[in-house]
């Protein structure tokens, strides 16, 4: 502009988002571990045996992969980014480790995972919940998974009744696995650094797996955690909750009466056993707590509402809160509802 000052551009600071000529995308959750001492610590705490087949999710440029190959028998690495796949292949090509590395390019949530003994992974944090339950419901058993999570998510996984972060995710995960916190990891251990700190968690699937209907269990917890600090009596009096349960009750009664030629009364007696045998393929469970709106209107004084409240009173749950209940208490309450013919899926 005539007569104006010439604006001097400041030289750009060198980017820290590169390794080996590859740029990392924060939006895709690409944060590569750069601290070799931390990598060693994760591998050591994983307890890898020389005979183990190791599943690694999101290997990136292979900093963790190298240590896993040295510790175990074989590493199966699942990577979505084609640039990272090429970098992995280049890094190990021509080395004694190359024959023990298998790389699968694809979205891990859509990939049929092979058999493995242990999973060790630094994952994109946006897939934390669906990936956790994909692993827990993997058709073949594995010993454990050692996974890097965003710290708050990790603390929800390990939270106990009464903890501030205790939520539906805590109860769901701990039904299917023993979960323990291993390491707190500062954000400066990554390239590029994420906005939050991380934690490494160990997940050991329970053997045998609990015999529950996944969809029924998840539907039950969704209701209980509408507002985890409200009493269960207040939650189950809500019009929307009573309406949903009554609809399920009538539908299942009608189905059983049709199948068995039974009266409504006989069908009601059989409902509890029927629910626990139903199959369910919906394995993804969200980590969002209190994700259902709690309506202000109270349900009418109908017989079904009274039936629901009688279940709570029978078990002594009317004045209790989900934030304080143990896993065993949740299982017991669900069994009481099912025995009364009340279902959540």
QUIQUI-V761285 format. One record per backbone hydrogen bond with DSSP energy under -1.0 kcal/mol. NH is the residue of the N-H (numbers start at 0). CO is the residue of the C=O. If there is no record, write none. Layout:
# QUIQUI-V761285
NH CO
NH CO
This chain:
# QUIQUI-V761285
3 0
18 21
21 18
23 16
27 24
28 25
29 24
30 28
31 190
33 188
38 34
39 35
40 36
41 37
42 38
43 39
44 40
45 41
51 48
53 73
54 117
55 75
57 77
61 58
65 61
67 63
68 64
69 65
70 66
71 67
72 51
73 51
74 99
75 53
76 101
77 55
78 103
84 80
85 81
86 82
87 83
88 84
89 85
90 86
91 87
92 88
94 91
97 94
99 96
100 97
101 74
103 76
105 78
109 106
116 52
117 52
118 143
119 54
120 145
126 123
127 124
130 126
131 127
132 128
133 129
134 130
135 131
136 132
137 134
142 116
144 202
145 118
146 200
147 120
148 198
150 196
153 149
154 150
155 151
156 152
157 153
161 322
162 159
165 162
170 166
171 167
172 168
173 169
174 170
176 172
177 203
179 201
181 199
182 199
184 197
188 185
189 186
190 31
197 184
198 148
199 182
200 146
201 179
202 144
203 177
205 175
211 209
216 212
217 213
218 214
219 215
220 216
221 217
222 218
223 219
224 220
225 222
229 226
231 319
232 317
234 230
235 231
237 234
238 296
241 237
242 238
243 239
244 240
245 241
246 242
247 243
248 244
249 245
250 246
251 247
252 248
253 249
254 250
255 251
256 252
257 253
258 254
259 255
260 256
266 262
267 263
268 264
269 265
273 269
274 270
276 273
277 274
282 280
298 236
305 301
306 302
307 303
308 304
309 305
310 306
311 307
312 308
313 309
314 310
316 311
319 316
322 227
323 320
329 325
330 326
331 327
332 328
333 329
334 330
335 331
336 332
337 333
338 334
339 335
340 337
341 336
